C-alpha cells in the first residue's frame, strides 16, 4: 500500500469513529426530535399509492320521500347524466325495469355489503368500491323522455303536458348521438368513482331493458368554507365566473313548490304531481377564444365582476342588480347574460328555474382545442315557462360567440317513492293502466 493510500485509509477509519461517536451521543437528541410535531408529521406521511382519505364516505340521503333526491339536494363535487334507450318490449317489462331500478337505487344510496357468490360465477358487483359499498352522499334521479310516450307502452294519454323533444336553438350545433333519450338518470355524489359504480350496477342489472345512449360527467370545484356571518359563494364555471349567483333558495319550500315541483291543479296529469321538468344541455365553452378576450369585455358580456361575482357596480355576489335604475344599460348592458336571463320584472318571475350545473372536460378535439364546458341541468314545474322561455331571451346574446351547445334533452323527473310498497314510476304506470281500462 502506498503512503497516500495508507493515509486515506487511516483518515476514513478515524472519520467513521467520529461519526459513530456523534451517533451515540446524538441518539437521545434524535429520540426527542421525533416527538416534535414536524418530525412526527414527516414520519406519518402517506405512501404514494395510499387512497386519499375522507370522512364523508358514509354520508347518505333517504331514498324515500315525496320528491326524488338530487334536485333541491345540495350539489356535491361529482355529477353525471346518462341517457338511455328503453329496450322493454311491453308495459309489463317496463314495470320490471322500474322495479329493478327502484331496488338498485335503494341499495346504492344506502350502501352495504355485497353478497358473495360462487367464484365460478360473475360477481354481483364491479368491486370498484370494495366488498362494502359506501353511500358517499349518492343521489340517483330518474326522469323520462318524450319518446317513452310513443305507442310501445300505452303511455301517450298520460304524457306530461309540456314534455317535448328538444329542438335546437339558433346557436346550437346539436350532435344526434348526444341528444334525447327514453330515460335519463342523474348520478351525484362526493366522488366520480361512486357515480361510475352506480351506473355500472344499473347497467349490469338491466341488460335486456336499457341501452346507454349518451353520457356526460362533470365536477364542481370545492370552495373554502364561508367566513362567519357571510353567505357561501357559488362555484366557478370554466369561463371563470361564479355560476348560480341568482339561483332561487332551494331551502325555501314555498319557492320550490312554485318554481320546481308540479302542483295539484297545474293542468298536468295527476300522477305527475311532485315531479319536475328536467332540462339538460351539454354546452361547450370555446375557452381558447374566451381566454384571449379582455377582462372588461368578459365582464360586460356576463354582467358581473369576475373576481367577486358581484353585479356590475356591486361589491358582493349576493347583491341584487336594480335594472330600473339603469334603463339604458350604462352599468349592466342590455344584452348582458344575467340581464337577458333574468330581467327581474314582475312578469319574468314566472320564468325562474333551479340550476344544478357541473363543469366538464372531455379531452381535446381533432383540431387541438380543449373540449370543455358546462353540463347544464335545471329543474322547473313548467318547461315552457322555465328553461325554454329563458333560453329564447338569450338567443343572439354576445356570449354565444364563446358557447356551442352540442347535446342534451328534455325529461320529466318522476315523483318520489313514498314507502316500501311504492316504487319509482308506479304512479305513471298506474295512470296508464287506468286510461286503458276506462
C-alpha positions as CSV (number, residue, x, y, z in Angstrom):
1,X,0.0,0.0,0.0
2,X,1.4,3.4,-0.9
3,X,1.8,6.2,1.6
4,X,-1.2,8.1,0.2
5,X,-3.4,5.0,0.2
6,X,-2.4,4.3,3.9
7,X,-3.1,7.9,4.8
8,X,-6.6,7.9,3.2
9,X,-7.5,4.6,4.9
10,X,-6.4,5.9,8.3
11,X,-8.4,9.1,7.7
12,X,-11.5,7.2,6.7
13,X,-11.3,4.9,9.8
14,X,-10.9,8.0,12.0
15,X,-13.8,9.7,10.4
16,X,-16.1,6.6,10.9
17,X,-15.1,6.6,14.7
18,X,-16.0,10.3,15.0
19,X,-19.3,9.8,13.2
20,X,-20.2,6.8,15.3
21,X,-19.4,8.7,18.4
22,X,-21.7,11.5,17.2
23,X,-24.4,8.9,16.5
24,X,-24.2,7.5,20.1
25,X,-24.2,11.0,21.6
26,X,-27.0,12.2,19.4
27,X,-29.3,9.2,19.9
28,X,-31.1,11.0,22.8
29,X,-31.4,14.1,20.6
30,X,-32.9,12.1,17.8
31,X,-35.4,10.4,20.1
32,X,-36.5,13.8,21.5
33,X,-36.7,15.2,18.0
34,X,-39.1,12.5,16.9
35,X,-41.6,13.9,19.4
36,X,-41.6,17.2,17.6
37,X,-44.8,17.7,15.5
38,X,-42.8,18.5,12.3
39,X,-40.8,15.3,12.6
40,X,-43.9,13.3,13.6
41,X,-45.7,14.6,10.5
42,X,-42.8,13.6,8.2
43,X,-42.8,10.1,9.7
44,X,-46.5,9.8,9.2
45,X,-46.5,10.9,5.5
46,X,-48.7,8.6,3.3
47,X,-47.3,6.3,0.7
48,X,-47.7,7.3,-2.9
49,X,-50.3,4.5,-3.6
50,X,-52.5,5.1,-0.5
51,X,-56.0,6.1,-1.2
52,X,-57.0,9.7,-0.3
53,X,-58.9,9.8,3.0
54,X,-62.4,11.2,3.5
55,X,-64.7,11.3,6.4
56,X,-67.7,11.8,4.1
57,X,-68.0,8.3,2.6
58,X,-70.9,7.4,4.9
59,X,-72.9,10.5,4.1
60,X,-76.3,9.4,2.8
61,X,-79.7,10.6,1.7
62,X,-83.0,8.9,2.4
63,X,-84.3,7.2,-0.8
64,X,-88.0,7.6,0.2
65,X,-89.8,10.9,0.1
66,X,-92.4,12.9,-1.7
67,X,-89.8,14.1,-4.2
68,X,-86.7,12.4,-5.6
69,X,-83.4,13.5,-4.2
70,X,-80.8,15.1,-6.4
71,X,-82.9,18.2,-7.3
72,X,-83.0,20.5,-4.3
73,X,-80.4,18.4,-2.5
74,X,-77.1,20.3,-2.1
75,X,-74.9,19.7,-5.1
76,X,-71.8,17.5,-4.3
77,X,-68.5,17.6,-6.2
78,X,-69.2,15.0,-8.9
79,X,-72.2,14.7,-11.2
80,X,-73.2,12.6,-14.2
81,X,-76.1,12.5,-16.6
82,X,-76.7,9.3,-18.5
83,X,-79.4,8.9,-21.2
84,X,-80.8,5.5,-22.1
85,X,-82.9,3.9,-24.8
86,X,-85.5,1.6,-23.2
87,X,-85.5,-1.9,-24.6
88,X,-88.5,-3.3,-22.7
89,X,-90.9,-4.9,-25.2
90,X,-94.2,-4.1,-23.5
91,X,-95.7,-2.5,-20.4
92,X,-95.0,-5.5,-18.2
93,X,-91.3,-5.4,-19.0
94,X,-91.4,-1.6,-18.5
95,X,-92.7,-2.2,-15.0
96,X,-90.0,-4.8,-14.4
97,X,-87.5,-2.1,-15.4
98,X,-88.8,0.4,-12.9
99,X,-89.0,-2.1,-10.1
100,X,-85.4,-3.1,-10.8
101,X,-84.3,0.5,-10.8
102,X,-86.1,1.0,-7.6
103,X,-84.3,-1.9,-5.9
104,X,-80.9,-1.0,-7.1
105,X,-81.2,2.7,-6.3
106,X,-82.4,2.0,-2.8
107,X,-79.4,-0.2,-2.2
108,X,-76.8,2.1,-3.8
109,X,-78.0,5.2,-1.9
110,X,-77.9,3.4,1.5
111,X,-74.8,1.2,0.9
112,X,-73.9,-2.1,2.4
113,X,-72.1,-5.3,2.0
114,X,-72.2,-7.0,-1.4
115,X,-73.4,-10.7,-1.3
116,X,-70.6,-13.1,-2.3
117,X,-71.3,-15.8,-4.9
118,X,-69.6,-18.9,-6.2
119,X,-66.2,-17.9,-7.7
120,X,-67.2,-19.7,-10.9
121,X,-70.0,-17.2,-11.4
122,X,-69.6,-13.5,-12.3
123,X,-69.5,-11.3,-9.1
124,X,-72.7,-9.4,-8.2
125,X,-70.8,-6.1,-8.1
126,X,-68.0,-4.5,-10.1
127,X,-65.9,-4.3,-6.9
128,X,-64.6,-0.8,-7.6
129,X,-65.8,0.4,-4.2
130,X,-64.7,-2.8,-2.4
131,X,-66.8,-5.5,-0.8
132,X,-68.8,-3.0,1.2
133,X,-70.5,-0.2,-0.9
134,X,-70.3,3.2,0.7
135,X,-73.2,5.6,0.1
136,X,-70.8,8.6,-0.3
137,X,-73.6,11.2,-0.5
138,X,-75.0,9.5,-3.6
139,X,-78.3,10.6,-5.2
140,X,-79.8,8.9,-8.2
141,X,-82.6,10.8,-10.0
142,X,-84.8,9.1,-12.7
143,X,-86.6,11.1,-15.4
144,X,-88.4,10.0,-18.6
145,X,-88.2,11.5,-22.1
146,X,-90.8,12.4,-24.6
147,X,-90.0,9.3,-26.7
148,X,-91.1,6.9,-23.9
149,X,-94.7,8.1,-24.5
150,X,-94.9,6.6,-28.0
151,X,-97.0,3.6,-28.9
152,X,-94.9,0.9,-27.2
153,X,-96.2,1.1,-23.7
154,X,-99.6,2.8,-23.9
155,X,-98.4,5.9,-22.1
156,X,-99.4,8.5,-24.7
157,X,-102.6,9.6,-22.9
158,X,-100.7,10.4,-19.7
159,X,-97.7,12.3,-21.1
160,X,-96.8,15.5,-19.1
161,X,-98.3,18.5,-20.8
162,X,-95.1,20.4,-21.6
163,X,-92.8,17.4,-22.3
164,X,-91.4,17.7,-25.8
165,X,-88.4,16.6,-27.8
166,X,-85.7,19.2,-27.5
167,X,-85.4,21.4,-30.6
168,X,-82.3,23.3,-31.4
169,X,-81.9,27.0,-30.8
170,X,-80.2,29.3,-33.4
171,X,-76.7,28.9,-31.9
172,X,-76.9,25.2,-31.3
173,X,-74.8,22.6,-33.0
174,X,-76.6,19.5,-31.6
175,X,-75.0,16.2,-32.3
176,X,-77.7,13.5,-32.7
177,X,-75.7,10.9,-30.7
178,X,-75.6,13.3,-27.7
179,X,-79.3,14.2,-27.7
180,X,-82.7,12.9,-26.3
181,X,-83.4,9.5,-24.8
182,X,-86.3,7.5,-23.4
183,X,-85.0,7.8,-19.9
184,X,-82.3,9.9,-18.0
185,X,-80.6,9.1,-14.8
186,X,-78.7,11.8,-12.9
187,X,-75.9,10.5,-10.5
188,X,-74.4,12.9,-8.0
189,X,-72.0,12.0,-5.2
190,X,-68.8,13.1,-3.5
191,X,-66.6,11.2,-6.0
192,X,-66.7,10.3,-9.7
193,X,-66.0,6.6,-8.8
194,X,-69.2,6.4,-6.8
195,X,-71.2,7.6,-9.7
196,X,-69.4,5.2,-12.1
197,X,-70.0,2.3,-9.7
198,X,-73.7,3.1,-9.5
199,X,-74.0,3.4,-13.3
200,X,-72.3,0.1,-13.8
201,X,-74.5,-1.6,-11.3
202,X,-77.6,-0.4,-13.1
203,X,-76.3,-1.4,-16.5
204,X,-75.3,-4.8,-15.1
205,X,-78.8,-5.4,-13.7
206,X,-80.8,-4.2,-16.7
207,X,-79.0,-5.8,-19.8
208,X,-82.2,-6.6,-21.6
209,X,-84.1,-3.4,-20.5
210,X,-81.7,-0.4,-21.0
211,X,-79.1,0.6,-23.5
212,X,-76.8,3.6,-22.9
213,X,-77.4,6.3,-25.4
214,X,-75.1,9.0,-24.2
215,X,-73.2,10.0,-21.0
216,X,-71.7,13.2,-19.6
217,X,-69.7,13.5,-16.4
218,X,-69.0,16.7,-14.6
219,X,-67.5,18.2,-11.4
220,X,-67.9,21.2,-9.1
221,X,-64.8,22.8,-7.6
222,X,-65.0,22.7,-3.8
223,X,-64.9,26.2,-2.1
224,X,-63.3,27.2,1.1
225,X,-65.8,27.4,4.0
226,X,-67.6,30.8,4.2
227,X,-66.4,33.2,6.8
228,X,-68.6,33.7,9.9
229,X,-71.6,35.8,9.0
230,X,-71.0,35.7,5.3
231,X,-73.0,33.6,2.7
232,X,-71.4,30.7,0.9
233,X,-70.0,31.6,-2.5
234,X,-71.1,29.9,-5.8
235,X,-68.6,27.7,-7.6
236,X,-66.9,28.9,-10.7
237,X,-67.5,27.6,-14.2
238,X,-64.9,27.1,-16.9
239,X,-65.3,30.7,-18.0
240,X,-64.0,31.7,-14.6
241,X,-67.3,33.3,-13.4
242,X,-69.4,32.2,-10.4
243,X,-72.3,30.1,-11.6
244,X,-75.6,30.2,-9.8
245,X,-75.4,33.6,-8.1
246,X,-79.1,34.3,-8.8
247,X,-80.4,30.8,-8.2
248,X,-83.6,30.6,-6.1
249,X,-83.2,29.5,-2.5
250,X,-83.5,25.7,-2.6
251,X,-84.2,25.7,1.2
252,X,-87.4,27.8,0.7
253,X,-90.1,25.1,0.4
254,X,-92.8,27.6,-0.8
255,X,-90.4,28.9,-3.5
256,X,-89.6,25.3,-4.6
257,X,-93.3,24.5,-4.8
258,X,-93.8,27.4,-7.0
259,X,-90.7,27.1,-9.2
260,X,-89.7,23.4,-9.3
261,X,-92.5,21.0,-8.3
262,X,-95.6,20.3,-10.3
263,X,-98.6,21.1,-8.1
264,X,-102.2,19.8,-8.0
265,X,-104.4,21.7,-10.3
266,X,-101.5,22.6,-12.6
267,X,-103.2,21.2,-15.7
268,X,-100.9,18.3,-15.7
269,X,-101.8,14.6,-15.3
270,X,-102.5,13.8,-11.6
271,X,-99.7,11.2,-11.5
272,X,-97.1,14.0,-12.3
273,X,-97.7,15.9,-9.1
274,X,-94.4,16.2,-7.0
275,X,-92.4,15.7,-10.2
276,X,-90.4,18.3,-12.1
277,X,-89.2,19.0,-15.7
278,X,-85.5,18.5,-16.3
279,X,-83.6,20.3,-19.0
280,X,-80.1,19.1,-19.8
281,X,-77.7,20.9,-22.1
282,X,-74.1,20.0,-22.9
283,X,-72.6,23.4,-23.6
284,X,-69.1,23.5,-25.0
285,X,-67.1,26.6,-23.9
286,X,-64.7,28.0,-26.6
287,X,-62.1,28.6,-23.8
288,X,-59.1,29.5,-26.0
289,X,-61.1,32.4,-27.6
290,X,-62.5,33.4,-24.2
291,X,-59.1,33.5,-22.5
292,X,-57.8,35.9,-25.1
293,X,-60.8,38.3,-24.6
294,X,-60.1,41.4,-22.4
295,X,-61.4,41.2,-18.9
296,X,-63.6,44.3,-19.3
297,X,-65.3,42.7,-22.3
298,X,-65.8,39.4,-20.4
299,X,-67.5,41.2,-17.5
300,X,-69.7,43.3,-19.9
301,X,-70.8,40.1,-21.6
302,X,-71.7,38.3,-18.4
303,X,-72.8,41.3,-16.4
304,X,-70.8,40.5,-13.3
305,X,-67.4,41.3,-11.8
306,X,-65.2,38.3,-12.5
307,X,-63.2,38.4,-9.2
308,X,-66.2,38.7,-6.8
309,X,-69.2,37.6,-8.7
310,X,-70.9,40.9,-7.8
311,X,-73.2,42.5,-10.4
312,X,-71.6,45.5,-12.2
313,X,-71.1,48.3,-9.7
314,X,-71.5,46.0,-6.8
315,X,-69.2,44.5,-4.2
316,X,-70.7,41.2,-3.3
317,X,-72.1,38.2,-5.2
318,X,-75.4,38.3,-3.3
319,X,-76.2,41.9,-4.3
320,X,-79.3,42.1,-6.5
321,X,-79.0,44.4,-9.5
322,X,-81.7,47.1,-9.9
323,X,-82.2,47.5,-13.6
324,X,-84.8,50.1,-13.1
325,X,-82.0,52.5,-12.2
326,X,-80.1,51.6,-15.3
327,X,-82.7,51.7,-18.1
328,X,-80.1,52.5,-20.9
329,X,-77.7,49.7,-19.8
330,X,-74.8,52.1,-19.0
331,X,-73.8,49.9,-16.0
332,X,-75.2,46.5,-17.0
333,X,-75.5,46.2,-20.7
334,X,-79.0,45.5,-22.0
335,X,-77.7,42.3,-23.7
336,X,-75.6,41.1,-20.8
337,X,-76.2,37.5,-20.0
338,X,-77.6,38.0,-16.5
339,X,-79.9,40.7,-17.6
340,X,-81.4,38.7,-20.5
341,X,-81.7,35.5,-18.5
342,X,-83.5,37.3,-15.6
343,X,-84.7,40.8,-16.3
344,X,-86.1,40.9,-12.8
345,X,-89.5,42.2,-13.8
346,X,-92.8,41.1,-12.2
347,X,-93.7,39.3,-15.5
348,X,-90.5,37.3,-15.8
349,X,-90.7,35.9,-12.2
350,X,-92.8,33.1,-13.8
351,X,-89.6,32.1,-15.8
352,X,-87.4,31.2,-12.8
353,X,-85.6,27.9,-12.9
354,X,-83.4,26.0,-10.4
355,X,-79.9,25.5,-11.9
356,X,-77.8,22.5,-10.9
357,X,-74.8,22.6,-13.3
358,X,-71.4,20.8,-13.4
359,X,-68.2,21.6,-15.3
360,X,-67.0,19.0,-17.8
361,X,-63.7,18.3,-19.6
362,X,-63.7,15.7,-22.5
363,X,-60.1,15.8,-23.7
364,X,-59.1,17.5,-27.0
365,X,-60.8,18.0,-30.3
366,X,-59.3,16.9,-33.6
367,X,-58.1,20.5,-34.3
368,X,-56.3,20.6,-31.0
369,X,-58.8,22.7,-29.0
370,X,-59.9,21.8,-25.4
371,X,-63.2,20.1,-25.3
372,X,-64.7,21.5,-22.1
373,X,-67.7,23.4,-20.9
374,X,-70.8,23.2,-18.8
375,X,-73.1,20.3,-18.1
376,X,-76.2,22.5,-17.6
377,X,-79.0,20.9,-15.7
378,X,-82.1,22.8,-14.5
379,X,-85.5,21.9,-12.9
380,X,-88.8,23.7,-13.2
381,X,-92.5,23.0,-12.9
382,X,-93.2,24.3,-16.4
383,X,-90.7,23.6,-19.1
384,X,-92.2,26.1,-21.5
385,X,-92.3,28.9,-19.0
386,X,-89.0,27.9,-17.5
387,X,-85.9,26.9,-19.5
388,X,-87.4,27.4,-23.0
389,X,-88.6,31.0,-22.2
390,X,-85.2,31.9,-20.6
391,X,-83.2,30.4,-23.5
392,X,-85.4,32.2,-26.0
393,X,-84.5,35.5,-24.4
394,X,-80.8,34.6,-24.6
395,X,-80.9,33.9,-28.4
396,X,-78.4,36.2,-30.1
397,X,-76.6,37.3,-26.9
398,X,-72.9,38.3,-27.2
399,X,-71.9,35.2,-25.1
400,X,-72.9,33.0,-28.0
401,X,-69.6,33.8,-29.6
402,X,-67.9,31.7,-26.9
403,X,-70.5,28.9,-26.5
404,X,-71.7,26.0,-28.6
405,X,-74.4,23.7,-27.2
406,X,-73.8,20.2,-28.6
407,X,-76.3,17.9,-26.8
408,X,-78.8,17.3,-24.1
409,X,-82.5,16.7,-23.9
410,X,-85.8,17.4,-22.0
411,X,-87.1,14.9,-19.5
412,X,-89.7,14.7,-16.8
413,X,-88.4,13.8,-13.3
414,X,-90.7,11.2,-11.7
415,X,-92.3,11.8,-8.3
416,X,-90.6,10.3,-5.3
417,X,-91.0,6.9,-3.8
418,X,-93.1,7.3,-0.6
419,X,-92.5,4.0,1.1
420,X,-91.6,0.3,0.7
421,X,-94.9,-0.5,-1.0
422,X,-94.2,2.1,-3.7
423,X,-91.6,2.1,-6.5
424,X,-90.2,4.6,-8.9
425,X,-92.6,5.2,-11.8
426,X,-95.5,3.4,-10.1
427,X,-97.8,6.4,-10.4
428,X,-97.1,6.8,-14.1
429,X,-97.8,3.1,-14.9
430,X,-100.9,3.1,-12.7
431,X,-102.3,6.1,-14.6
432,X,-101.7,4.5,-17.9
433,X,-103.4,1.3,-16.8
434,X,-106.5,3.3,-15.7
435,X,-106.7,5.0,-19.0
436,X,-106.5,1.7,-21.0
437,X,-109.2,0.0,-18.8
438,X,-111.5,3.1,-18.7
